[in-house]
Amino acid sequence: MLEKHSESEVHVDKVEQGPASSIAFGLERLGLIAVKAPVVSCLVLIALIVVAIFGIERIKIDDSLSQLFRSNTKEFRQYEEVTKRFPATEFDVLVVVEGKTLLARDNLEKLRDFVTDIQLVDGTRGLVSLFSARQAPAPGRLPAALFPQELPTGAAYDKFIATVKSNEIIRGKLLSEDGTLALIVLSLDPKVVASNDLGKTIGDIRKLMKDDLGDTGLNVQLSGVPVMQLEIRNAVERDGLTYNILGILAGCIIAIIFFRKISFMVAAAFPPMIAILLALGGLGWANFNLNMFLNVMTPLIMVISFSDSMQLTFAARDRLIAGQDKYTAFRNAVLVVGPACVLTHGTAGISFIALQFSDSDLIRKFGEAGLAATMIALVAVLSLVPVFGVLFVRNERVFAVKFQSADAGVQALRNFCYWIAVRMVGRPGLFSLIAVLFVGSLGVVYANLQPRYRLADQVPDKRQAVAASSRLDAKLTGANPIDVLIEFPKGESLYSKSTLDTIAEVHSIVEKAAGVGNVWSLETLRRWLAEKAGSTDVATLKEYVDVLPEHLVRRFIDKEQDAVVVSGRVPDLDSSQILPMVEKLDHELDAVRKAHPGYEIAVTGLSAIAARNSANMIEKLNRGLTVEFALVAIFIGLAFRSWVVMFACILPGIFPVVLAGTVLWALGEGLQFASVVALTVSFGLGLSATIHFLNRLRLEGKPGVSSALAVERATVLVGPALILTTVVLACGLVVTVFSDLPSLRLFGWLGAFSMVAALVADLFILRPTAMWLINLHERLQGSDKRAI
C-alpha cells in the first residue's frame, strides 16, 4: 500500500505532460501572469486593498423587514403605497408593560408619568395608550380624559378600574382583558427610523423604562418594526465582525496544522482573506447593501476560495517534496490544479445564477453579489497563491528532504483514502446501485418538504422584540399588522353615506375574522360616539376627527381623504397558517365589493404579503435548484468533454441536498428561505470535491493504466486535501451558529452539514459510480477511447 502511495507521488512530475486540452479552456493561466513579477504584483495588490477598504466604508445596512418580499409585483407595489400613505405601522414602537400589579394605583401613576416622559424623547411624534381614552362626551362639549388628574382612592378606585377595563376603546386593544398587560404605541419620525439616530432614540426610551418603571415590579419590553430593524442592524454588524474573525482564525489554524510551515499557511490562507477584502470592497463600490443574506458573503467567499487555495498549495507542496524548485512547483500546480479551480468557481457561479429565478429582489441581489464575489475570489486565488509561494517559501531543498521522510499526518490520510478507494472500486456496480436507491429514497422525502416562513425567524430571537411580540400574541391577539385598504371612487368623499357604510361593513368583517384582533378604523370612533354620546350625525364625527392629533388620524385616513385603512393585528404564525386567514378574509370582502361597486378594497400589510408570497417564492427557488442540477451537470460534462463525467457528478451533487432536506423534514423545519438558499449554494460549493477528483482522474487515466488503478491514484493524491478543505468549508459556514438571527443560524449549520455530506458523497458515491460508468464506456466504445 505504501509503495502505491510513493508511486503516485512520483507520478505528479509526469502528469504535467498529460492531456493537452484544458477543462478550463486555458483560463487557469491567469494565475501565471502575476507570478512573473511577484513584487510588482504585491504593489498592485496593496493599491487594490486600499481601494477596497474605501469601498467597504460605503456599505450600508438594509434592515427593512419587507426586504425579502421586495419585488415588482402588484401586491408589493400596493403594500409600498399603503406604507407611504399610512406610515404609522412602519414607524411604531410597541411598548409592552406587563404584571399582575399593573393597575395598582402607584404603578398606574408611574406608568402615566412614563407615558408623559417618552413623548418628550427626540424623534417621537406622538403616542396612543390607555391614557388616550376619553369619557362619554356631553352634548356640545369635547370629551374629558378617562383618567382624571388625581386618581381616586379606596372603593372609588376599584370602581374606576372596573370602568377602565370595560372601556370599548382600550379593552382588548391597549389593555388586555384581565388587566395585566398594557400596550403603548409610540410613533417615531420616519427620518429617525431611517437614520443612525434610531439607536439613540431607542436607547433613550429604554433609559426612561428603567428610571420610571424600574421599581414597579412590572416587566417592560419593546417591540415593533423600528425595534426589530435596530436589532437586525446590530446583529448584522456584530455578525459581520464575528464571521470575519472566526473565519480567518479557522483558516489560519487549519492551514498551519496541516502544512506545519508559516510560509505555506500564508500561501493557503492569505489569498482567501484578501479575496474577502477585495470582494466586499467591490460590493461596496457597486452600492450593495448589507442584509441578512449578504451578511454570509464573508464565510461564503472564505469557503469558495480556501478550498482551491488549499488544493493549489497542497499540489505545490507535493512537487517541492518531489524535488522541484519553488517556481516550477507553483507553476505546475496552477497548470494541473488550476483548471479544476476555475471549474469549481464556475459551478459556484451557476449556483448564484440560479438564484435569479427568485421573485425576491433581495435574493436576486444576493445571487448577483455572490457571482461577482466568486469571480473576484477566483482571480485572487489563482494569482496570489503562486505569488505568495515564490515570495515566502525558503530553503525548498531542506524542506523536501525533511518531509520526504516525515509526513505522518498526510500519509495517514492517504492510507485512509486508499483503503476507501480499494473497496469502492472492488464492486462498483453494487455500490452504484445502492447509491441510486439511497439517493432516490432521500429524494422522495425531500419532495415532501413544505414551505415555511415566520417573521420571527428574520429577527434576532435572543433580544426583546420577539419576546414582546409573543406576549402580544398571547394577550392582545398579536403584534403583526394586517390592513384592508379602501380607496374611494371619484365623486365620493370620506363622509358620504356610501363611504361610511363601506367602512362599517369592512370593519365588521375584519373584526369577526378568525385570528384577527385589535381592529381599528374610522368606524371605531363612529361606534363610540353612537354608544356613548348617542350621536350618529356626520358633522359630529367630522368634528371629532378634526380635533384628533394628525399622527393618529393618518393611521386610518389618507391625507387627501380619498382612502382609508381598517387595521388589525394577527399573531406571528407560520405563513401556512396565516394564508388561509388572509384568503378567507379576502373572499368575505367580495360581498362588500359587490354591494359598493367602485370602491377598491384590498387586503395588504406585511403579514398578508408574507403569507401570499413566501410559499410561492420558496417553491420557485426550489424549482430553480432542480434546474441547477441539470445546468451544472451539463456544464461540467462540456468542460470535460465527457458524458461519463456529466452523469458521474449527478448523484454526488444531489446527495448532500436531499440528505440535508431529509434532516429538515425529520426536524419538522420545512423549507425556509434560508434553507433553500443554503442548499442552492451548497450544491455548487459541494461539487468542488467532485471536480478536483475528476480532474485528477482525468490526468491519471493513461494508456496502460487500468481504470481501477487510476481511481485509486486520484483518490490518494487529492483525498487528503479534500478532507481537510471540507473541514475548512464546514468551519467557515458553521461560525454562523453564533448569530442572533435564526435564519443565519439555519443557513450556517445546514451549509456546514451539506459540506460534510458532499465529502461523504465524493468518497462513497462518486468513486464507484465513476468506476462503473468508465467500465460501461469501455464496453460500449472500447478501452482505447478515453472515458474522461
Salt bridges, closest charged atoms under 4 A:
GLU9 OE2 - ARG414 NH1 2.24
GLU16 OE2 - ARG319 NE 2.95
ASP62 OD2 - ARG70 NH1 3.07
ASP63 OD2 - ARG233 NE 2.56
ASP92 OD2 - ARG555 NH1 2.64
GLU98 OE2 - ARG471 NH2 2.65
GLU109 OE1 - ARG112 NH2 3.48
GLU150 OE2 - ARG105 NH2 3.33
GLU168 OE2 - ARG171 NH2 3.19
ASP178 OD2 - LYS475 NZ 2.61
ASP204 OD2 - LYS200 NZ 3.07
ASP211 OD2 - LYS207 NZ 2.86
ASP215 OD2 - LYS110 NZ 3.20
ASP308 OD2 - HIS345 ND1 2.85
ASP308 OD1 - HIS692 NE2 2.78
ASP318 OD2 - ARG414 NH2 2.85
ASP359 OD2 - LYS620 NZ 2.87
ASP361 OD1 - ARG364 NH2 2.07
GLU368 OE1 - LYS365 NZ 3.85
ASP407 OD1 - ARG260 NH2 3.62
ASP407 OD1 - ARG317 NH2 2.78
ASP461 OD2 - ARG745 NH2 2.63
GLU487 OE2 - ARG85 NH1 2.93
ASP501 OD2 - LYS497 NZ 2.74
GLU505 OE2 - HIS596 NE2 3.00
GLU511 OE1 - HIS507 NE2 3.45
GLU511 OE2 - ARG527 NH1 2.76
GLU523 OE1 - ARG526 NH1 3.52
GLU523 OE2 - ARG527 NE 3.25
GLU531 OE2 - LYS532 NZ 3.85
ASP546 OD2 - LYS542 NZ 3.32
GLU550 OE2 - ARG554 NE 3.75
ASP558 OD1 - ARG85 NE 3.55
ASP562 OD1 - ARG85 NH2 3.00
ASP572 OD2 - ARG454 NH2 3.38
ASP586 OD1 - ARG593 NH2 2.70
ASP586 OD2 - ARG612 NH2 4.00
ASP590 OD2 - HIS587 ND1 3.73
ASP590 OD1 - ARG593 NH1 2.55
GLU700 OE1 - HIS11 NE2 3.51
GLU700 OE2 - ARG696 NH2 3.50
ASP740 OD2 - ARG238 NH2 2.56
ASP740 OD2 - ARG463 NH2 2.75
ASP762 OD2 - ARG767 NH1 2.60
